[in-house]
Amino acid sequence: MAEIGYARVSTAEQNPALQLDALAKVGCTQIFQDKASGATDRPGLTAALAFVREGDVLVVWKLDRLGRSLPHLIETVRALQTRGVGFRSLTEAIDTTTPGGRLIFHIFGALGQFERDLIQERTRAGLDAAAARGRRGGRKPVVTEDKLRRARALIAQGLTVREAAARIKVSKTALYAALGEKGGNTSGGQT
């Protein structure tokens, strides 16, 4: 069983020395590191995950060094567990090679799922409340009622949809969509 370390700092200006010292102190035989934000590609983490073998333990100084978010952290640790690799966070004293550590991590997983469910529920309730007040989600339409009225008048005078769209300063695609939605006549000549 080997303890493999992973350290990450968010910018090149930050110094990973604190993390590296802590990982070396607990006996990590190999330490991978990244100098990147959690949201970007992390080649050090990719290499660490490829390097660890069954029976090894991936060690981080702090939970947020491994996962971009709680769901990402849980997904990464579960993937390690399925490969027979343990996980240990020094600052939070979580060690999935122990029954207590696994329990804590399962609680994290349940809390993460609970959080996702609450967000979905709030989003759905907000959309329903807005719809009840007659509001629709999404961007405001590019082709307003006034622009649509002007475009219809221009098309009735013999302009093509493309020409009418140019005059009211919208794309022909947006104008076609607005004409189609509002039951407009799109037979005003060629595009």
N, C-alpha and C positions, 0 to 999 in steps of 0.2 A: 504494500500500500504506500503510495507516494502522495505527498501534499503538493499540489500545483497551485501557484499563486497567480492572481490576475489583478493588475493595478491600472487605474485610468484617471487621468486628469483631463479637464475639459478644454484647456488651451495650451499652446506651446509655452506660454509664459509661466504656467503653474509648475510646481516642482513635485514630482511623485515620491520624493525621498521618504516622507513619513510613512506612506503606504508600503514602499519597498522594504524599509527597515522592519516594520511590523510583520510583514510576510516572511522575511528572512528569520526573524526572531522565533517564529512558531515552527520553523523547520521546512519551509517550502524549498524543494529541491530544484524547481524550475519556476521562473516568474515571467509571465507574459505581460506586456503593457501596451497601452494606447494613449495617445495625446489627441483626443477628439471628443466632441460632445457625444452624449449618449444616443442622439438621434442619427448620427452619421455612421458610415461604414466603419467597423472596428476590426481591422485585420488581426490585432493582438488577441482579441476575444475569439475570433474565428479559429486562430491557431491553437489557442488554449483548449477550446472545445474539441478540436480534432486530436490534440495530443493526449488528453486524459483517457485512461483505460479503466476497465472494470476494477473496482477496489480502490481507485484513487479518490482523492478529495480535492475539489476545486475550492480554493480559499480566497476570499476577498476581504479587504479592510472594512468595507461598509457595504450594505445592501445596494445603495444607489450607484455603486461603481459597476455593478453587473447589469442591472435592468434599467431600461429607459422608462419603464412604468411598472406598476404593480402587476398587471397582466403579463407583461414581457418577462419580468423576473420569475413569476410563477411558471410560465411556459418553459423558460430556460432550465429551471431547477427540476421540473418534472421530466424534461428530456434527459437530463443527467441521471435522474433516478432510474429511468427505464434502461439505461445503459449500465446500471450498477455503480454509478459514480456518486459519491457524497458531495455535500456542499456545506461550507462553513463561512460564516460572516463573523469577523473578530469583534467589531464594535457592538453589534447587537447580540453577541454570544448565541448565535443560532448554529446548530450543527445537526444536519439531517442524518448523520450516522448514529444518532442516539434517539431513543423513543421520544424524549421530551422535545428535541429539536424537530422531529418529524411532526409532532402534534402542533407545535407553534407554526410550522410552515403550512400545515393543512388549515389552520385557523386563518392565516394570511390568505390562502386560496379562497376560503369561504367568504372572507371580507371583500376580497377583490370581486368575486362574482356578485355579492350583494350590492357593491358599489355600481357595477355595470347595470344590474337590474334596476336600481333606483334611477340612474341616469336615463335609461330607456323609458321608464315609467313617467318621469318628469317631462321628458321630451314629448311623449305621446299626449300627456295631459295638456301641455302648452299648445301643441298643434291643434288639439280638439277645441280648446278654449278660444284660440284665434279663429278657427273655422266657424265657431258658433257666433262670433262677432263679425263674420263676413270677411275675414282677412285670409289671404292665401300666403303660403310660405314661398320662399324663393325670391329671385331678383324681380324688381319692378319691370314691367314690359317696356321694351325699347320703343315700340310703336304705340304711342298714346292714342286716345280716342280722337284728339284733334288732328294728329298726324295721319291717322287712318282715314278720317273724313277728307282731308286735303288730298291724300293719295287716290282715293276713289274718284274725286273730282278730276284730278289730272288724268287718270286712266280713262274716264268718261270722255275727256277731250281728245283722246287718241294717243296718249303717251303709253309706252310700254311699261311694264312693272319695273324694269331696271331703271328707266328714265325717271319714273315717279319716285322710286326709292332714292335716287341720287338727289332729286330736288328737295325731298323732306329730310335728307341726311340720315338715312338708315340703310342697312344692307338689304339687298333684294330678297335674301333668304328670310330675314325677319319680317319683311313686308308680305311675302307669300304666306308665311305662317299666320300673321295677323289677319290677312284676308281670308284664309281658310278657316280660322277659328271663329271669325265673326260672320261667316256666311257671305263673304265678299265674292265678287266676280273676278276671277283671275284671267279671264279671256281678253284682257286689254292689249292684245298684240303679242309680239315676240318678246322673249326675255332679253 
